[in-house]
Every structure is written in C-alpha cells, then in structure tokens.
Amino acid sequence: MTPKKWQQALSTLSRQDPVLKKLIRSHGTGRLQRRRDPFVALSRAIIGQQLSVKAAQSIWLRLVEMAGAIEPETIAASDIRQLRDCGLSANKSVYVIELATHFRDGTIDTAKWRRSSDEQVIEELTRLKGIGRWTAEMFLIFHMLRPNVLPLDDAGLQRAMRLHYGEGKALSRAQMRDIAQDWQPWCSVATWFMWRSLDADPSA
C-alpha cells in the first residue's frame, strides 16, 4: 500500500472512529507491507491456521531451515514426513505440498486475480484444499493489499474488538460488522491496527 494511500486511510479512520484514532496515535509507526511472493503468502496463511502467531512463526522458521528456500519446487519435492518434522500437522503438510504442486505446474495464475473482486478471489482460492475464507482473506490483505477486507473469523480481530468495543465481552458477527461500518473503505487497515494493539499479526 503506497504511503499516500496509507496516509489517506489513517486520516479517514481517525476522523470516523475515535477508538482507531487513539490506536493510530499509539501504533502509527510502520504500515501494511506486501508479502510479494504469492506462494509464500498462501503457505504462511495455511500454516498459521488455528495457531498463535508465535507458534506459526516457529514452524515457519523450521520449514525455512529444512527447505533452504520456500519455493514451489522445493516444497513440492518434500515429503510429508519432512514437513511433519517441522511441526506441520499431517493435513497441513498435504495442503502445502499440493499448493506447491499447483504453483509449480502453473495451474494457479495469480496475475489474473488483479482484475477480480475480493469475493471472486476468495471463491477461487477456497476451491483449493486447505484454503478457507480466513486464509483467502489473509492473502487479500498481505499479498494483494486489498484495502477493505474484514476477516470476521480472525481470532486476533475478534479479541481486539472485544477489548476495544465490547468492554471485554464477545461481539457477534453482526455487531462487528456494524462497528466496521465506520472503517469503510479501509477495513484492512483498521484490522491491521486491531492486530497492532495486541501485538499480533498473522503475517509475522
């Protein structure tokens, strides 16, 4: 996301939401950065499913150490046992190898998604094994830098919104959507600041 658009997002969010105004003042350094490699972005999202950021990062570092380079060719050539030794579950090991195979063989063409809507990208991604809506949303946020993604199933976002808007009480999806009306059209940026407030970032 360009610095100009980032500043535009900060100005809009600060004007529209007093909670975010405070968070932006407290956590305003840095900005959402693109994870340039689509295979890396999707692989990290699969690995991070239902794990803490710390646990996912630990597994990722072991995978990097094992493979040397996280590329479709190297991961497709790995076997499940090697990935299991890095800490991946049996299912995630299968999913990551299959994803690598699709990239290696050219059956995934991420370039065409630039012309697709968020929902169209989500629909295509969720046809792949191991990729649900949350994983697709992380891809939209961290690789495609789509500005208005609201990942309602993300545990970090739920926890942060409960803390900042619910006085510690769980919020329904409908309540989260209502709150996020003030975040339009920068829900991805608002979500990034929710994560920052917890020091939790699925891209880490």
DOMIKOL-298054 format. One record per residue (C-alpha): residue in three letters; chain; x, y, z. Coordinates in steps of 0.001 Angstrom, whole numbers, plus 500000, padded with zeros to 6 digits. Example, Ala and Ser with C-alpha at 12.3 -4.5 7.8 and 13.67 -1.06 7.14 Angstrom:
2
+------+-----+--------+--------+--------+
| type | mol |      u |      v |      w |
+------+-----+--------+--------+--------+
|  ALA |   A | 512300 | 495500 | 507800 |
|  SER |   A | 513670 | 498940 | 507140 |
+------+-----+--------+--------+--------+
//
This chain:
204
+------+-----+--------+--------+--------+
| type | mol |      u |      v |      w |
+------+-----+--------+--------+--------+
|  MET |   A | 500000 | 500000 | 500000 |
|  THR |   A | 501544 | 503278 | 498907 |
|  PRO |   A | 502429 | 505857 | 501570 |
|  LYS |   A | 499881 | 508250 | 500044 |
|  LYS |   A | 497039 | 505745 | 500332 |
|  TRP |   A | 498191 | 504716 | 503794 |
|  GLN |   A | 498014 | 508317 | 504998 |
|  GLN |   A | 494614 | 508702 | 503387 |
|  ALA |   A | 493434 | 505600 | 505263 |
|  LEU |   A | 494805 | 506898 | 508576 |
|  SER |   A | 493111 | 510257 | 508119 |
|  THR |   A | 489754 | 508687 | 507258 |
|  LEU |   A | 489851 | 506153 | 510083 |
|  SER |   A | 490932 | 508761 | 512643 |
|  ARG |   A | 488089 | 511009 | 511582 |
|  GLN |   A | 485443 | 508284 | 511577 |
|  ASP |   A | 486363 | 506172 | 514631 |
|  PRO |   A | 487659 | 507610 | 517945 |
|  VAL |   A | 488978 | 504205 | 519044 |
|  LEU |   A | 491116 | 503891 | 515953 |
|  LYS |   A | 492232 | 507487 | 516303 |
|  LYS |   A | 493827 | 506564 | 519644 |
|  LEU |   A | 495328 | 503344 | 518276 |
|  ILE |   A | 496807 | 505131 | 515291 |
|  ARG |   A | 498454 | 507629 | 517644 |
|  SER |   A | 499862 | 504788 | 519759 |
|  HIS |   A | 500795 | 502344 | 516982 |
|  GLY |   A | 501160 | 504632 | 513988 |
|  THR |   A | 504706 | 503685 | 513005 |
|  GLY |   A | 505088 | 501257 | 510136 |
|  ARG |   A | 502427 | 500229 | 507683 |
|  LEU |   A | 500922 | 497224 | 505990 |
|  GLN |   A | 503596 | 495687 | 503771 |
|  ARG |   A | 503063 | 493466 | 500774 |
|  ARG |   A | 504171 | 489864 | 501005 |
|  ARG |   A | 505351 | 489832 | 497416 |
|  ASP |   A | 505538 | 486100 | 496769 |
|  PRO |   A | 502011 | 484648 | 496418 |
|  PHE |   A | 503162 | 481116 | 497195 |
|  VAL |   A | 504857 | 482256 | 500394 |
|  ALA |   A | 501795 | 484301 | 501356 |
|  LEU |   A | 499418 | 481351 | 500937 |
|  SER |   A | 501787 | 478862 | 502564 |
|  ARG |   A | 502208 | 481048 | 505630 |
|  ALA |   A | 498461 | 481548 | 505841 |
|  ILE |   A | 497845 | 477778 | 505745 |
|  ILE |   A | 500483 | 477166 | 508405 |
|  GLY |   A | 499017 | 479911 | 510600 |
|  GLN |   A | 495512 | 478471 | 510662 |
|  GLN |   A | 494280 | 477974 | 514254 |
|  LEU |   A | 497719 | 478729 | 515690 |
|  SER |   A | 499119 | 481602 | 517674 |
|  VAL |   A | 501403 | 483963 | 515784 |
|  LYS |   A | 504356 | 482739 | 517858 |
|  ALA |   A | 503678 | 479056 | 517135 |
|  ALA |   A | 503181 | 479683 | 513419 |
|  GLN |   A | 506421 | 481674 | 513217 |
|  SER |   A | 508346 | 478887 | 514940 |
|  ILE |   A | 507072 | 476317 | 512444 |
|  TRP |   A | 507825 | 478637 | 509542 |
|  LEU |   A | 511425 | 479144 | 510640 |
|  ARG |   A | 511931 | 475380 | 510912 |
|  LEU |   A | 510456 | 474987 | 507421 |
|  VAL |   A | 512843 | 477609 | 506042 |
|  GLU |   A | 515755 | 475831 | 507691 |
|  MET |   A | 514674 | 472496 | 506220 |
|  ALA |   A | 513889 | 473679 | 502680 |
|  GLY |   A | 516511 | 476391 | 502304 |
|  ALA |   A | 514202 | 478364 | 500023 |
|  ILE |   A | 510420 | 478431 | 500273 |
|  GLU |   A | 509642 | 477926 | 496617 |
|  PRO |   A | 507074 | 475722 | 494875 |
|  GLU |   A | 509790 | 473454 | 493502 |
|  THR |   A | 511455 | 472775 | 496850 |
|  ILE |   A | 508222 | 472251 | 498786 |
|  ALA |   A | 506626 | 470091 | 496077 |
|  ALA |   A | 509715 | 467870 | 496220 |
|  SER |   A | 509438 | 467474 | 500008 |
|  ASP |   A | 507649 | 464568 | 501618 |
|  ILE |   A | 505068 | 464720 | 504358 |
|  ARG |   A | 507481 | 463361 | 506966 |
|  GLN |   A | 509865 | 466288 | 506417 |
|  LEU |   A | 507073 | 468799 | 506858 |
|  ARG |   A | 505739 | 466969 | 509902 |
|  ASP |   A | 509224 | 467195 | 511426 |
|  CYS |   A | 508973 | 470988 | 511037 |
|  GLY |   A | 505795 | 470994 | 513104 |
|  LEU |   A | 503074 | 470948 | 510456 |
|  SER |   A | 500087 | 468694 | 511024 |
|  ALA |   A | 499505 | 465826 | 508609 |
|  ASN |   A | 496701 | 467731 | 506877 |
|  LYS |   A | 498644 | 470975 | 506578 |
|  SER |   A | 501611 | 469066 | 505174 |
|  VAL |   A | 499381 | 467663 | 502421 |
|  TYR |   A | 497832 | 471068 | 501743 |
|  VAL |   A | 501175 | 472855 | 501421 |
|  ILE |   A | 502633 | 470185 | 499119 |
|  GLU |   A | 499526 | 470274 | 496913 |
|  LEU |   A | 499635 | 474066 | 496813 |
|  ALA |   A | 503302 | 473940 | 495786 |
|  THR |   A | 502462 | 471441 | 493054 |
|  HIS |   A | 499754 | 473729 | 491661 |
|  PHE |   A | 502176 | 476671 | 491568 |
|  ARG |   A | 504971 | 474580 | 490072 |
|  ASP |   A | 502721 | 473221 | 487329 |
|  GLY |   A | 501187 | 476601 | 486530 |
|  THR |   A | 497625 | 475633 | 487390 |
|  ILE |   A | 497414 | 478685 | 489669 |
|  ASP |   A | 497684 | 482037 | 487904 |
|  THR |   A | 497611 | 484797 | 490488 |
|  ALA |   A | 498156 | 487560 | 487906 |
|  LYS |   A | 494577 | 487281 | 486636 |
|  TRP |   A | 493248 | 487975 | 490144 |
|  ARG |   A | 494328 | 491606 | 489860 |
|  ARG |   A | 491198 | 492202 | 487783 |
|  SER |   A | 488939 | 490204 | 490132 |
|  SER |   A | 486844 | 491413 | 493056 |
|  ASP |   A | 487672 | 490326 | 496597 |
|  GLU |   A | 484842 | 487802 | 496587 |
|  GLN |   A | 485917 | 486377 | 493224 |
|  VAL |   A | 489450 | 485810 | 494541 |
|  ILE |   A | 488065 | 484211 | 497712 |
|  GLU |   A | 485845 | 481922 | 495653 |
|  GLU |   A | 488765 | 480719 | 493526 |
|  LEU |   A | 491130 | 480251 | 496458 |
|  THR |   A | 488665 | 478304 | 498567 |
|  ARG |   A | 488417 | 475693 | 495830 |
|  LEU |   A | 491938 | 474620 | 496815 |
|  LYS |   A | 492409 | 472072 | 499582 |
|  GLY |   A | 493253 | 473596 | 502936 |
|  ILE |   A | 492264 | 477129 | 501987 |
|  GLY |   A | 489177 | 478501 | 503678 |
|  ARG |   A | 487820 | 482002 | 503773 |
|  TRP |   A | 490224 | 483184 | 506513 |
|  THR |   A | 493271 | 482049 | 504532 |
|  ALA |   A | 491946 | 483733 | 501396 |
|  GLU |   A | 491331 | 486952 | 503335 |
|  MET |   A | 494894 | 486938 | 504669 |
|  PHE |   A | 496093 | 486590 | 501076 |
|  LEU |   A | 493963 | 489552 | 500021 |
|  ILE |   A | 495327 | 491666 | 502868 |
|  PHE |   A | 499005 | 490728 | 502877 |
|  HIS |   A | 499718 | 489881 | 499232 |
|  MET |   A | 497178 | 491791 | 497181 |
|  LEU |   A | 496959 | 494714 | 499641 |
|  ARG |   A | 493224 | 494958 | 499119 |
|  PRO |   A | 492136 | 497872 | 501330 |
|  ASN |   A | 488683 | 496853 | 502510 |
|  VAL |   A | 488853 | 493251 | 503784 |
|  LEU |   A | 487152 | 492458 | 507099 |
|  PRO |   A | 488236 | 488977 | 508346 |
|  LEU |   A | 485442 | 488329 | 510828 |
|  ASP |   A | 486724 | 484813 | 511607 |
|  ASP |   A | 490151 | 486051 | 512672 |
|  ALA |   A | 490744 | 485373 | 516368 |
|  GLY |   A | 493004 | 488392 | 516792 |
|  LEU |   A | 490451 | 490756 | 515310 |
|  GLN |   A | 487706 | 489263 | 517468 |
|  ARG |   A | 489837 | 489636 | 520589 |
|  ALA |   A | 490821 | 493218 | 519808 |
|  MET |   A | 487276 | 494300 | 519022 |
|  ARG |   A | 486053 | 492645 | 522208 |
|  LEU |   A | 488664 | 494619 | 524135 |
|  HIS |   A | 488184 | 497994 | 522446 |
|  TYR |   A | 484475 | 497966 | 521652 |
|  GLY |   A | 482823 | 495289 | 523794 |
|  GLU |   A | 484197 | 496054 | 527267 |
|  GLY |   A | 485712 | 492581 | 527268 |
|  LYS |   A | 482527 | 490833 | 526159 |
|  ALA |   A | 482284 | 488788 | 522985 |
|  LEU |   A | 480747 | 490535 | 519993 |
|  SER |   A | 478543 | 488854 | 517423 |
|  ARG |   A | 479480 | 488969 | 513755 |
|  ALA |   A | 476607 | 491391 | 513202 |
|  GLN |   A | 477970 | 493693 | 515922 |
|  MET |   A | 481453 | 493511 | 514405 |
|  ARG |   A | 480057 | 494432 | 511002 |
|  ASP |   A | 478153 | 497363 | 512490 |
|  ILE |   A | 481301 | 498702 | 514137 |
|  ALA |   A | 483255 | 498232 | 510919 |
|  GLN |   A | 480836 | 500447 | 509012 |
|  ASP |   A | 482935 | 503325 | 510338 |
|  TRP |   A | 486045 | 501679 | 508886 |
|  GLN |   A | 484885 | 501771 | 505259 |
|  PRO |   A | 486617 | 501763 | 502819 |
|  TRP |   A | 489734 | 500840 | 504837 |
|  CYS |   A | 488771 | 497722 | 506808 |
|  SER |   A | 492122 | 496058 | 506082 |
|  VAL |   A | 493989 | 498999 | 507603 |
|  ALA |   A | 491669 | 499109 | 510616 |
|  THR |   A | 492184 | 495380 | 511118 |
|  TRP |   A | 495956 | 495893 | 510970 |
|  PHE |   A | 495694 | 498380 | 513847 |
|  MET |   A | 493489 | 495977 | 515801 |
|  TRP |   A | 496280 | 493408 | 515463 |
|  ARG |   A | 498900 | 496005 | 516397 |
|  SER |   A | 497033 | 496778 | 519595 |
|  LEU |   A | 497516 | 493120 | 520610 |
|  ASP |   A | 500999 | 492814 | 519122 |
|  ALA |   A | 499606 | 490015 | 516968 |
|  ASP |   A | 500000 | 489867 | 513198 |
|  PRO |   A | 499178 | 486781 | 511062 |
|  SER |   A | 501809 | 487867 | 508548 |
|  ALA |   A | 504639 | 487577 | 511064 |
+------+-----+--------+--------+--------+
//
